[in-house]
C-alpha cells in the first residue's frame, strides 16, 4: 500500500486520562512507522508540553499549538504568533470578564498570578495527578502583563462566565474559540487560536512539505479541536471515548483509548 501520513491527537487519543500512553498504542505507532508510514503528532499543545516519551516512539513530525507550528524531522517549517494588538485586546477581554487563562508560548505558559492560582485549583479539583499537572503546565512564566510576550501562540481558559459559543462570537474575527479537549472540563473551558489556523491547516502545510497527498492522510482524534482535521483527512478515525460530534463526523470509530483503540484502528486500516 502507499505510504500514509497518520496525524494523531494527544489528549484522549495517545495519552489517557491518567497521562499514560497505552502499551498497545506504543506498539502500533512503532510498527506502522517500521512499515513505512509517517506518524505525526497533531495537538493543541505547544512544543514544551509534548512528552519526549511520545516523540521517542518514532514520530516524524509535529503539528502543534492547534496548527500554530509545524515541524518535520526536527526542523520547524512554520510558526505563527498572535500579533501585539490582539494579544492586548484578548487580555483585556479575558481579564476584564474574570476568566482564568494563560497564553501558550513556544517555551512555556504565560499568565498572571490570579489565573495561575485559579487554574491550579481547577486541575486539582478534577483529580489531576501532580505528575500529569507538571507535564501539562510545564514551565510557567508569571507576569502581570502576559500579553506582552511576542511568542504567544494561543490561549487556554477555564471558568468562563459564558459558554464557548459566546466566547467564539465575542472574539471573532481574529480569534476562533472551541471547547477544550481535556476530560472532565465543561463548556465553560476552551482553547482560543488565531482564526484560519487550526489542525487542518497545519496538516496541509506538513503534507505539502513532504509531498504526500491529502488522500493519503489519516487523522485520529477525540475532541472539539479535532473536527477540522477530521474533515480534512483522507480517512478520519474517532476514538471510542470521543465526543458525540467527533464520532458523527468520522469515517471509522475505533475502541476506547484504554481498550487498544489505536492498535485496533491501525489493524483495521492495514497500517500494521
Secondary structure, DSSP 8 states (H G I E B T S, - for coil): ----EEEE-SBTTTB-TTS---HHHHHHHHHHHHTT-EEEEE-SS-GGGS-HHHHTTT--EEEEGGGTEEEETTEEEEE----HHHHHHHHHHHHHTT-EEEEEETTEEEE-HHHHHHHHHHHHHTT--HHHHHHHH-SEEE-TTGGG-TTEEEEEEES-SS-HHHHHHHHTTTEEEEE--STT--TT-EEEEETT-SHHHHHHHHHHHHT--GGGEEEEE-SGGGHHHHHHSSEEEE-TTS-HHHHHH-SEE---GGGTHHHHHHHHTT--
